[in-house]
Amino acid sequence: MKKYILGALAFVIFNFLNAQVVKQDTLNEVIITSSRIDLPFSKNSRTIQIIDSETIKKSTVTNVADLLQQVAGVDVRKRGVDGMQSDIYIRGGHFNQTLILIDGIKTEDPQTGHHTMNSMIPLENIERIEIIKGPAARIFGQNAFNGAINIVTKNKFKKSLKIAIGSGSYKRKKVGVTATNEIKNVNLLVHYDFLETDGYIENTDFKNHNVFLKANLKTKNNPISLLASFADRKFGANNFYTFNDAFNEYEETQTSLVGVSTKYELDNLQIKPKIYWKRNQDMFLLKREDPSFSRNFNISNKIGVEVNFAYKSKFGVTGFGVDFANVTLASNNLGDQDRTMLTVFLEQRFSFADDKLDITPGISLNKYSDFDTNIFPGFDIGYQANNKFRLYWNFGYSYRIPTYTELYINIPNFLSGNENLKQEEAVSQEMGFKYNNNQFELNGAIFNRIAEDLIDYVKETEDSPFFLAQNLRRIVTQGFEVNSSYKFKISKLEQTLNLGYTFLEDDYKETNVYASRYLLETSIKHHFTTTLQTQFLKNVQQSITYRYAERPINSYNVVDAKVSLSINKFKIFALANNIFNTEYFEKVNVQLPKGNFVFGLNYKFE
């Protein structure tokens, strides 16, 4: 393995030394849209990474989960190919502590937390992905315990029809259709795809249907955006949730998301209202061949209204927001639940020294019908040394209320919820820098988090009949990360090299219990990622990614590669995953596939 890595590194260095620097548009002026105060990327005092549409198009992946896995510090724990049933962890946090947003709409899963990635948007419909690391509760509310990921979908479409077909290992089959058009004042995108596979090991087969619609209505003053998605998944869940080989787990989920948003500009006041509805249906069998043994059926609904304001005055920019939602759950195991949630946000951005120094204190107040009212403050400080270099520091409190599974789950002789659980809380801070000269980007940060009352399922003694959910853990996490990107040209063709590294160290305070469900689910200590996107012929593109991860359960190196050929309106690609057949685990007891291939053909009518 080492000789391959050294050879690849030598190749990169050789071409780097002979490269011609390319002057490209920088991400500096990309407006970060996921908060109340819209700020260019270059003026934001937080650790934010952006994956743009061009990077997505050239990447060695076919889905959002695998794409996020190429970002150091984002720990994606998959249970199969094509990102199937993936959990997202940021900087060592838990999967319930990462908030996923789609066009700013919060898609947290109140039932279990495992379904936040069910309504993922197809890659070809994504404009960019904003990855916000660190304390974010004062900006987004609960679930943004360690960070948030905002998926921004495309807004501008030319009239076209795209047909995609694919095949690959494990009898993988994919068919997709994307149609875009502009009808009078409506800009419209409609997408459908079907994906199935027999699975790489027994009981990892799945059949997925995805529908996505985006419509932009042009009005005289205020454009209106409609987003709708539907995902139907049926999959074998081999050891996804339990460690018992006698079980043959199976799951079916249906996830719907509908959102309507607009924006008003009134002199110095900006108003951004949105209304949304998310529904998730989950049917889980502990034994696939025997539904009567244990069948859990859950339907959750969330209806929310959010309005954000930004007002510019001589004192700076004031951001204010109100988020109100009602969540219901109908479940044969968790019972019928009903919760109302109200969160109020307030922040003020002050600028000093000719806008070189900015200070943004903020606060969020949350009230839940079944939990106490709490206030969570935080602040950001940034210093713009020049147009290329920025320093920043931020500090904040975060929180997460328990899922309904943690509160009420009841699987006899195995797992029990706890109605007396408290919310998890943490205080976090980070200090970082950003450097960008259009061709070369470098950013880094050191961070620290003290988390209290973290929820775990434990057995206190050897004779305990089941794992009981408890507010048990206190974990102190510290670490640092560094990321870089370099764009250059070889023979007038664009090349990109990305490197990232994150170091994490968790201090698990002593806990006197016999066994724990999450103790082994600890974070990656060393996480290194690199991506090289090259082009030596005008119509041929190559990409290669390398990931190294050191976990408590194993350490591994994984390499993926992709080659794509464009001929007029045809595009053909071949993707090889785990090309060196590494045996590895991202989740305890779930072995991931060795070398496998995907082939695809796209044709676009315009």
URVENJO-V437230 format. One record per pair of residues at least 12 apart in sequence whose C-alpha atoms are under 6 Angstrom apart, sorted by sequence separation. I is the first residue (numbers start at 1). J is the second residue. If there is no record, write none. Layout:
i=I j=J
i=I j=J
//
This chain:
i=29 j=41
i=76 j=88
i=134 j=146
i=135 j=147
i=164 j=176
i=178 j=190
i=195 j=207
i=214 j=226
i=237 j=249
i=261 j=273
i=284 j=296
i=308 j=320
i=327 j=339
i=348 j=360
i=364 j=376
i=381 j=393
i=407 j=419
i=432 j=444
i=457 j=469
i=485 j=497
i=532 j=544
i=546 j=558
i=562 j=574
i=582 j=594
i=28 j=41
i=75 j=88
i=134 j=147
i=163 j=176
i=178 j=191
i=195 j=208
i=214 j=227
i=237 j=250
i=261 j=274
i=283 j=296
i=308 j=321
i=326 j=339
i=348 j=361
i=363 j=376
i=380 j=393
i=432 j=445
i=456 j=469
i=485 j=498
i=531 j=544
i=546 j=559
i=562 j=575
i=581 j=594
i=28 j=42
i=75 j=89
i=133 j=147
i=163 j=177
i=177 j=191
i=194 j=208
i=213 j=227
i=236 j=250
i=260 j=274
i=283 j=297
i=307 j=321
i=326 j=340
i=347 j=361
i=363 j=377
i=380 j=394
i=431 j=445
i=456 j=470
i=484 j=498
i=531 j=545
i=545 j=559
i=561 j=575
i=581 j=595
i=74 j=89
i=132 j=147
i=162 j=177
i=177 j=192
i=194 j=209
i=213 j=228
i=260 j=275
i=282 j=297
i=307 j=322
i=325 j=340
i=347 j=362
i=362 j=377
i=379 j=394
i=431 j=446
i=455 j=470
i=484 j=499
i=530 j=545
i=545 j=560
i=561 j=576
i=74 j=90
i=132 j=148
i=162 j=178
i=176 j=192
i=193 j=209
i=212 j=228
i=235 j=251
i=259 j=275
i=282 j=298
i=306 j=322
i=325 j=341
i=346 j=362
i=362 j=378
i=379 j=395
i=430 j=446
i=455 j=471
i=483 j=499
i=530 j=546
i=544 j=560
i=560 j=576
i=578 j=594
i=579 j=595
i=66 j=83
i=73 j=90
i=96 j=113
i=161 j=178
i=176 j=193
i=193 j=210
i=212 j=229
i=259 j=276
i=281 j=298
i=306 j=323
i=324 j=341
i=346 j=363
i=361 j=378
i=362 j=379
i=378 j=395
i=430 j=447
i=454 j=471
i=455 j=472
i=483 j=500
i=529 j=546
i=544 j=561
i=560 j=577
i=578 j=595
i=65 j=83
i=73 j=91
i=131 j=149
i=161 j=179
i=175 j=193
i=192 j=210
i=211 j=229
i=234 j=252
i=258 j=276
i=281 j=299
i=305 j=323
i=324 j=342
i=345 j=363
i=361 j=379
i=378 j=396
i=429 j=447
i=453 j=471
i=454 j=472
i=482 j=500
i=529 j=547
i=543 j=561
i=560 j=578
i=577 j=595
i=130 j=149
i=160 j=179
i=175 j=194
i=192 j=211
i=211 j=230
i=233 j=252
i=258 j=277
i=280 j=299
i=305 j=324
i=323 j=342
i=345 j=364
i=360 j=379
i=377 j=396
i=429 j=448
i=453 j=472
i=454 j=473
i=482 j=501
i=528 j=547
i=543 j=562
i=559 j=578
i=577 j=596
i=130 j=150
i=160 j=180
i=174 j=194
i=191 j=211
i=210 j=230
i=233 j=253
i=257 j=277
i=280 j=300
i=304 j=324
i=323 j=343
i=344 j=364
i=360 j=380
i=428 j=448
i=453 j=473
i=481 j=501
i=528 j=548
i=542 j=562
i=558 j=578
i=559 j=579
i=576 j=596
i=129 j=150
i=159 j=180
i=174 j=195
i=191 j=212
i=210 j=231
i=232 j=253
i=257 j=278
i=279 j=300
i=304 j=325
i=322 j=343
i=344 j=365
i=359 j=380
i=376 j=397
i=428 j=449
i=481 j=502
i=504 j=525
i=527 j=548
i=542 j=563
i=576 j=597
i=129 j=151
i=159 j=181
i=173 j=195
i=190 j=212
i=209 j=231
i=232 j=254
i=256 j=278
i=279 j=301
i=303 j=325
i=322 j=344
i=343 j=365
i=359 j=381
i=401 j=423
i=427 j=449
i=452 j=474
i=480 j=502
i=503 j=525
i=527 j=549
i=541 j=563
i=575 j=597
i=129 j=152
i=157 j=180
i=173 j=196
i=190 j=213
i=209 j=232
i=231 j=254
i=256 j=279
i=278 j=301
i=303 j=326
i=321 j=344
i=343 j=366
i=358 j=381
i=400 j=423
i=427 j=450
i=451 j=474
i=480 j=503
i=503 j=526
i=526 j=549
i=541 j=564
i=575 j=598
i=128 j=152
i=172 j=196
i=189 j=213
i=208 j=232
i=231 j=255
i=255 j=279
i=278 j=302
i=302 j=326
i=321 j=345
i=342 j=366
i=358 j=382
i=400 j=424
i=426 j=450
i=451 j=475
i=479 j=503
i=526 j=550
i=540 j=564
i=574 j=598
i=127 j=152
i=172 j=197
i=189 j=214
i=208 j=233
i=230 j=255
i=255 j=280
i=277 j=302
i=302 j=327
i=320 j=345
i=342 j=367
i=357 j=382
i=399 j=424
i=426 j=451
i=479 j=504
i=502 j=527
i=525 j=550
i=540 j=565
i=574 j=599
i=127 j=153
i=171 j=197
i=188 j=214
i=207 j=233
i=230 j=256
i=254 j=280
i=277 j=303
i=301 j=327
i=320 j=346
i=341 j=367
i=357 j=383
i=399 j=425
i=425 j=451
i=426 j=452
i=450 j=476
i=478 j=504
i=501 j=527
i=524 j=550
i=539 j=565
i=573 j=599
i=126 j=153
i=127 j=154
i=170 j=197
i=171 j=198
i=188 j=215
i=207 j=234
i=229 j=256
i=254 j=281
i=276 j=303
i=301 j=328
i=319 j=346
i=341 j=368
i=356 j=383
i=398 j=425
i=425 j=452
i=449 j=476
i=478 j=505
i=501 j=528
i=524 j=551
i=539 j=566
i=573 j=600
i=125 j=153
i=126 j=154
i=170 j=198
i=187 j=215
i=206 j=234
i=229 j=257
i=253 j=281
i=276 j=304
i=300 j=328
i=319 j=347
i=340 j=368
i=356 j=384
i=398 j=426
i=449 j=477
i=477 j=505
i=500 j=528
i=572 j=600
i=125 j=154
i=170 j=199
i=187 j=216
i=206 j=235
i=228 j=257
i=253 j=282
i=275 j=304
i=300 j=329
i=318 j=347
i=340 j=369
i=397 j=426
i=424 j=453
i=448 j=477
i=477 j=506
i=500 j=529
i=572 j=601
i=170 j=200
i=186 j=216
i=205 j=235
i=228 j=258
i=252 j=282
i=275 j=305
i=299 j=329
i=318 j=348
i=339 j=369
i=397 j=427
i=424 j=454
i=448 j=478
i=476 j=506
i=499 j=529
i=571 j=601
i=186 j=217
i=205 j=236
i=227 j=258
i=252 j=283
i=274 j=305
i=299 j=330
i=317 j=348
i=396 j=427
i=447 j=478
i=476 j=507
i=499 j=530
i=571 j=602
i=185 j=217
i=204 j=236
i=227 j=259
i=251 j=283
i=274 j=306
i=298 j=330
i=317 j=349
i=396 j=428
i=447 j=479
i=475 j=507
i=498 j=530
i=570 j=602
i=185 j=218
i=203 j=236
i=204 j=237
i=226 j=259
i=251 j=284
i=273 j=306
i=298 j=331
i=316 j=349
i=395 j=428
i=446 j=479
i=475 j=508
i=498 j=531
i=570 j=603
i=226 j=260
i=250 j=284
i=273 j=307
i=297 j=331
i=316 j=350
i=395 j=429
i=446 j=480
i=497 j=531
i=569 j=603
i=203 j=238
i=225 j=260
i=250 j=285
i=272 j=307
i=297 j=332
i=394 j=429
i=445 j=480
i=474 j=509
i=497 j=532
i=569 j=604
i=225 j=261
i=249 j=285
i=272 j=308
i=394 j=430
i=445 j=481
i=496 j=532
i=224 j=261
i=249 j=286
i=271 j=308
i=393 j=430
i=444 j=481
i=496 j=533
i=224 j=262
i=249 j=287
i=250 j=288
i=271 j=309
i=393 j=431
i=444 j=482
i=495 j=533
i=223 j=262
i=248 j=287
i=249 j=288
i=270 j=309
i=392 j=431
i=443 j=482
i=495 j=534
i=247 j=287
i=248 j=288
i=270 j=310
i=392 j=432
i=443 j=483
i=222 j=263
i=269 j=310
i=391 j=432
i=442 j=483
i=222 j=264
i=269 j=311
i=391 j=433
i=442 j=484
i=268 j=311
i=390 j=433
i=441 j=484
i=99 j=143
i=268 j=312
i=390 j=434
i=441 j=485
i=98 j=143
i=99 j=144
i=389 j=434
i=440 j=485
i=97 j=143
i=98 j=144
i=389 j=435
i=440 j=486
i=97 j=144
i=388 j=435
i=439 j=486
i=97 j=145
i=100 j=148
i=102 j=150
i=103 j=151
i=388 j=436
i=439 j=487
i=97 j=146
i=98 j=147
i=99 j=148
i=100 j=149
i=101 j=150
i=102 j=151
i=103 j=152
i=388 j=437
i=98 j=148
i=415 j=466
i=418 j=469
i=413 j=465
i=414 j=466
i=415 j=467
i=416 j=468
i=417 j=469
i=413 j=466
i=460 j=513
i=461 j=514
i=460 j=514
i=459 j=514
i=459 j=515
i=458 j=515
i=458 j=516
i=457 j=516
i=457 j=517
i=34 j=104
i=53 j=127
i=334 j=408
i=53 j=128
i=334 j=409
i=52 j=128
i=51 j=128
i=51 j=129
i=50 j=129
i=50 j=130
i=49 j=130
i=49 j=131
i=48 j=131
i=48 j=132
i=47 j=133
i=119 j=231
i=119 j=255
i=138 j=363
i=138 j=364
i=145 j=398
i=145 j=399
i=142 j=399
i=143 j=400
i=142 j=400
i=135 j=396
i=137 j=398
i=36 j=308
i=37 j=310
i=37 j=319
i=36 j=319
i=112 j=403
i=111 j=403
i=110 j=403
i=111 j=404
i=112 j=405
i=135 j=428
i=111 j=405
i=45 j=380
i=45 j=382
i=45 j=392
i=26 j=438
i=169 j=596
i=72 j=500
i=169 j=597
i=72 j=501
i=73 j=502
i=168 j=597
i=72 j=502
i=168 j=598
i=92 j=523
i=167 j=598
i=168 j=599
i=167 j=599
i=166 j=599
i=166 j=600
i=165 j=600
i=165 j=601
i=164 j=601
i=164 j=602
i=163 j=602
i=163 j=603
i=162 j=603
i=162 j=604
i=161 j=604
i=161 j=605
i=160 j=605
i=160 j=606
i=72 j=527
i=72 j=529
i=22 j=488
i=21 j=488
i=22 j=489
i=20 j=488
i=21 j=489
i=20 j=489
i=19 j=489
i=19 j=490
i=60 j=561
i=60 j=562
i=77 j=586
i=77 j=587
//
